[in-house]
């Protein structure tokens, strides 16, 4: 029987160039596989040495949704560390819209607009976060143990949108895989786009788009894009998979039966974000999260570690989907 993985966390912070104080700092939590304490110094400090057995470790960055704290993705971070990755989550209280602040994945509103889209990443946060991780790779428990040329992005909601819009090889050549949950690239009319505009995503690394069949937040947001919730043809996630990604990009679409928008955030904080738009279903949410984690870790093993067995498991899953998977396709 395989011994359980001991997961430990490091904390760090990064300055965001161009952001105004006090909203100019991103706080990071970096989780890694650790060894049991070996002496009194480690037992008293709680700062444990990393387990080097599977090093160098690919790095996975969890890009959060708007007003969703990094702690809500701790369950997924732990699963990913147990699967052989070092995982970075971050919190940034920054500008959401002019005059409004909250937890943000670092959306660059100007870069999202029609006058500047495609000129630069649509998130300010990703480069400072990766630079902070790079510093951790130079000293401390993770020194020499990270594969900084093999980075995966896992983005939820708006975090998934900015991941898709920012992971161009010219901007982030180290990104080798992108996973999103409940994310798409439909453009808001508030930014000046015509109705039903779908923005192209420049990501060339393999992409896995995961969605819930009962996503109340995406459905309710149709008005932003000049569409009507439930209307025929309003499926922004499928449109993103089919139309927004380059034709040469390997792209998977997975739908989880009975899952809502906030499945990825557990436990969900009902006092923030927009989970109130969800309608609860009878689906077993724990089983859905297990399936989500299984699909994500399999995909990332295939793409970040070049694991041929994981690639085979992914293909097998496409032919023989688990009961929680309502649909799985590749293009």
N, C-alpha and C positions, 0 to 999 in steps of 0.2 A: 504493500500500500504506500502511495506517495505521501511524503511528509508535507504538512501544510506549509504554505509560504508565509513567512513573517514579513508583513508589509509595514514600512516605516515612512515617515514624512519629514522632509526638509522645508523650511520656510525661507522665502527670499522676497525681494522687491526690485522693481525696475522703474526708472524714470521714463516718461513718455515725452520725447522731444516735441515741442510746439504746443503741448497742453498747458493750460494756465493753472497755477497753484490755487487751491489745494488739490485740484483734480488732475494731478499730473503723475500719479504713482499707481502702478499695478502691483498687487500682492500675489505672490505665487505660492502654491503648495506642490511640491515635487515628491511623488511617492515612488518607492523603490523596494526591491526584494532585499531583505537584510539577514544577517547572521544573528543567532541568539547572543545575548551579552556574554562576553568572554572574561571580563574582569570587573572589579568594583567601580572603576572609572565609568565604564559603559553602563553598568547597572544604576549608578547614581545620576548620570547625565541623561540617560535615555537616548543618547546619540550612538547608534549602532552601525557597525561596519556593513557595507553592502556585500551581498552574496555574489561572488564573481563567476559562479559556475556557468551562467548563460551569457556572459558579457562577450562582446560589446552589445549593449542594449539599445534597440531602436527607441526613439522618443515619440510619445503620443501626446499631443496637446489637445485638451478638452476645451473647445471654444463655446462659451456659455450663451444661453439665450438672454434676452433683455429682462432685467430684474430677476434673474435666477442666480442664486449664490453658488459658488463652486462646490460648496459642501453638499449640494443636492446631487452632484455627480460622483460623490465619494464611492458609492456602491459600484459604479462602473469602473472607476479608477482602480479599485481593489481587484476587480475581476481581471483587468488588463495587466496589472502587475503580476498577479498569479499566473497569467498566461505568458509572461516573459518580456514585458515592456517596462520602461520607466515612464511615468505618466505625470503630466503637468496640468494642473488646474489653476485658474486665476480669477481674481476679483478686481474689478476696476469700477469705482464710483466716478463716473465721468458724464460728459454731456450726451444726452440722448437726442434732444432737439434744442434749438436756441432757447436758453433760459430754463431748461428742464434737465435735471440730473438724476441719475440712477445707476444701477448695476448695468454695465454695458460690455458687449464683446469687443468694443472699440470701434463702433461704426463711424466711418468718415462720411458725413452727410454730403459734403461737397463732392467727394470722389464718387458717390452714388448717383449724382445728378446727371442729367442729359448733356451738360456742357463739358463734363470731365470724366465720365465713365470710361474705363479702359485705360486711363493714363497712369493709374497707380492702384495699389491695393485699396479695398474699401474698408479695411480695419487698420487703425493706428497701433493696435496692441501687439500684433503677432511678432514683428521684428524685435521690439524690446524684450518680449517674453523669451524668444529664442536666444537672444544675446545673454540674458540672465542665466539661462540653462547652460550656455556655453561656458560661462564663468564657473558654474558649479562643476563642470567637467574638468576644470583645471586644478581644483583644490577641494579637500573634504572627502566624504565617503564615496562620492561618485567620480573621483578623479581617474581619468583614463578608462572609464567603463561605459561611456556613451557613444553610440554611433550617430553623430550629429549630421551625417549625410543621408540618414534614413529616418525621416520624420513623417509621422501620420497626423492628420487633423481629424478630430471627431467633433463636429459642430451640431448644436441643437438649435432649432428654430432660426432666429436671426444670426446666431453663431454659425450655423450651417450655411446660411446665405453668404456671409462674408468670407467663409472658407472657400466656397465655390468661386466667388468673384475675385479672390486674392491669390489663389494657388497657381498662378502662372509661373512657368519655369524661369522667366526673366527676373521675377521678383523673389521667388522662393524655390531655388533649384533643389534644395534639400528635401522638399515635400514629395514623398513617393506614393502617397495614398490619401484619399479624402473620403470620410464617412460623414453622412448627415442624417439627422432624424427630424422629420417635420419641417424641412427646409426646401426652398425653391428660389427662383430668380425672377419672379414677376415683379414689375416696377410700380411703385406707388405713384398715383396721380398727384399726390401732394408734392412730389419732387419735380413735377412738370412734365411727366410722361403722358402720352395718349393712353386711352383705355386699352386694356388687354396686352400691354407691352411685356414681352418676355426678353430679358437681357441675356446676351450670350455669356457663358462662363468660360474663362480662358484656361481652366484646369486641364492639363494633359495627362497627369498621373491617373491611375485607375480610381474610379469613383463608385461608392456604394451609397445609394439613396434609400433610406428606410422611412416608411410612413405607416401610420395607423389608419385602419379603415374608418375609425370614428373620431377623426381629428376635428374637434369643434372649433379650435382656434383658427386653423387654416380656413375652414368653411366660413366662419364669421368675418374673416378678413377680406373676403371677396370684394367688398365694397371699396377697399383701398385701390383695387386694380380696375375699377369700373365694370365689375361683373356682379352677378347675383349668386349668392350661396345656393348650392344645389342645382344650379342651371346646367343644362346639358353642355358638356365641353369644358366646364370649369373644374379642371384638375391640374393645379399649378405644379404639383410634384411630378406627375407623369409628363407634363409638357416640358419640364426642365430636363427630365431623363431623355425624352425623345428628341427635343429640338435645341436645347440650350448648350449642350456639351459638344465639343468638336467631334466630328464623325470618326476620328481616329482614336478617341478616348474609350478605353474599356469601361463600360458603365453597367452597373447592376441596379435593379429596382426590386425592393422587397416590401411587401405590405403585411402588416401584422393584424390578424383578425381580432377586432374588438379593442384595439389599442387607441388611446387618445393622444393628444399633443404632448401632455406632460408625463408620459410614460418614462421618458429618459431621466426625469428629475424625481428622485425618490430619497427621502420623503419630500413630497411637494409642499411648499409653504403657501397656504391659501391666502395669506395676507399680501402677497406680491405676485407679479406676473399676471397672466390672464387665464389661469386655470378655471375660473368661474364660468368660462364659456363652454366648458366640457359637459357632456351628458354621460354619467357613469354607465358602464355596460356590465353585463354579467360575466365577462371574460376574466379568467384568473390572471391578475396583473403580475403576480410573482412569476408565473410560468412564461408570460410574455416577456418579462425582463430577462429571464434566463435564456429564452430564444434569441432575443436581441443581442445579448452579450455573446452568445455562442456564434452568431453570424458575424458580428463585428470582429471578434478575436480570430476567427477563421480567416476572414478577409485580410486582416492586418498581418497575420502570419504569412499568408500567401504573398502579399505585396512588399512588406518591409523586411521579411527574413528570407524571401525567395523559397519558401517551404513548399516543395512539390506535393507533399502529402496533403497539406492544407488546401492547395489548389484542387486536388482531387476531391477532397471533402466538400468544397464549395460546389463543384460540378455535380457531385452526387446529391447535394441538397437541392439543387435546381431540378433534378429529375425526380427526387423523392422528398418533397418538402415536409417539414414537421407540421403537426396539426395546427399550430399557432400561426403558420404562414399561409395567408390567404392567396398570395401571388408572389412569384419570384421569376424575374426575367433578366436576361443579359443582352446587351447590344454591342 
